[in-house]
Amino acid sequence: LNTIALNVDAFTVNELHVGDASGVADTEVTIPLSVNNEDAITGFQFEFDLPEQLQFVDGSFALSTRKVDHVLMTSVNGQKVKAVAYSGSGKAFTGSDGEIASFKVKLSGREGMTLTPSKAILTAMINGSAVDVLSDVYGGQISINSPQIVVQDEIDFGRVPVTNVCQYELTVGNEGAAPLTINRVVFNDENLSVGESLPLTIAAGEQRHLTIVYSSVEQKNFEATMQIYSNDPSQRLKTLMVTGSRFAPNYLYFSTPDISPTENLKLYVSTDTYDS
């Protein structure tokens, strides 16, 4: 006869699942919160410490159709979001599975993450007392698709005659996973401008050209800055240095005809000038 002491920690399954969400940077997405429960859940308390890539949308925390007469209260302190739901009459949320609440966040940056509440409580009435019956929590994957601008740091027009059009074809690439939008371009020199109409959208993995035009025909060296404003979440403003020079094309040409060893050499000099 063998006697074995058997200890069991019995629990009911009441799980919180943070749903997955995916979107483009600078847009809003909805994060669903689902509960599968064996106990009758009368209320909850959730707290989230949101990473910097997620900005809570005020007033977006909402209960699902599983509510009965439940009241929802939310508070936001920086990146900490708290939500409490309860029934004044002690009624339970309907059903035993599915979305119980949701909230919205605005996506920023380009790094995804796993979102898990820092605190979670599921309340049920057990023998006349309110008890936390939460058995487990599962985080959700938040994916952020964002553009990434790729462009050189300097533009050098070189030496350009005042009789020629002074322009430069600037290549702008998008190595991100979402469309890149060039919203505007600003120069600190009124003689510089962009030939294309803005905003300009560049698909993921594609390249487009911006025609940079210098309009002055004054004979001088010039130096300026070019600022590109885009929806790249990591580089909203890209600054380029612009240099070049304009000169008057006043040329001297020297030439000689073919001669024999006994002939005198003749040297011809001609000019092609812009100035008088």
Secondary structure, 3 states (H helix, E strand, C coil): CCCCCCCCCCCCCEEEEECCEEEECCCEEEEEEEEEECCCEEEEEEEEECCCCEEECCCCCEECCCCCCEEEEEEEECCEEEEEEEECCCCCCCCCCCEEEEEEEEECCCCCEEECCCEEEEEEEECCEEEECCCEEECEEEEEECCCEECCCEEEEEEEECCCCEEEEEEEEECCCCCEEEEEEEECCCCEEECCCCCEEECCCCEEEEEEEECCCCCCEEEEEEEEEECCCCCCEEEEEEEEEEECCCEEEEECCCCCCCCCCCCEEEEECCCC
